[in-house]
């Protein structure tokens, strides 16, 4: 009887949407452990986590928009704009730090509102409208800071490298805070509405859901994770640069796809996006410690994305075959 229960639990686990992503994660971790010296030491764990955290948070931001049926090509430049604003306005005083963070928050939510209005209310294709907004963000960042520079208080990068009670790295706390924020929204109607609109917008509208407002809220929620990403980025770099966030746009989309979130919307969860971002981070490590050319990174990333997409559509193909 117990053996049958174990088999039932295993079959249930295999059917879980995160099962193939978790297997990929275990594989890249195993390969990384073989290549990176001292992989299981606390210092290496802390270093890897600090490096991966910005992409993890950016992927969570992208995941919210994709779940509602859109895609955000402005995430990278929104991160850049926030970091540039903070670097241009902060000083060592508490008021200067709060001013920089406040202005970055205002700018990020303005970008989110602009995306939400154009996609939700004007019904422009998200891939086009967010690309246009990305150009606006880049122009604004260049206007504020044409050359890399600015000032970030030492409290940021010193705090980012510390551990709470000597065992809990600050980057891990930030990721957990991001998941807690999403957990807060999970208890609200907006969570169900995001999945409903992403799954079938017409059906959601027919059931009385204000799909325009839901899309606007999705972009604003995404802005929360963008601000967290920007805070981590300035803590890592201690500077502002108008080209700093470019890589996060496509890498966040790749992480979301690897994490099993459907690009059509309405399917997946943010845990998958987190795993996808970690997988990409470990791939970069593998390429570095294997002394491979950085050009292989995009090739391997593309192959893994194709593999993840194939795994994600296998259940659908199986259902069609049985039908």
FENBELBEL-V717794 format. One record per helix or strand of 2 or more residues. SS is the DSSP state (H for helix, E for strand). FROM is the first residue (numbers start at 0). LEN is the number of residues. If there is no record, write none. Layout:
# FENBELBEL-V717794
ss=SS from=FROM len=LEN
ss=SS from=FROM len=LEN
This chain:
# FENBELBEL-V717794
ss=H from=1 len=14
ss=H from=18 len=17
ss=H from=41 len=26
ss=H from=74 len=15
ss=H from=93 len=28
ss=H from=125 len=19
ss=H from=153 len=7
ss=E from=162 len=2
ss=E from=167 len=2
ss=H from=169 len=17
ss=H from=188 len=11
ss=H from=200 len=6
ss=H from=210 len=27
ss=H from=245 len=13
ss=H from=269 len=20
ss=H from=294 len=28
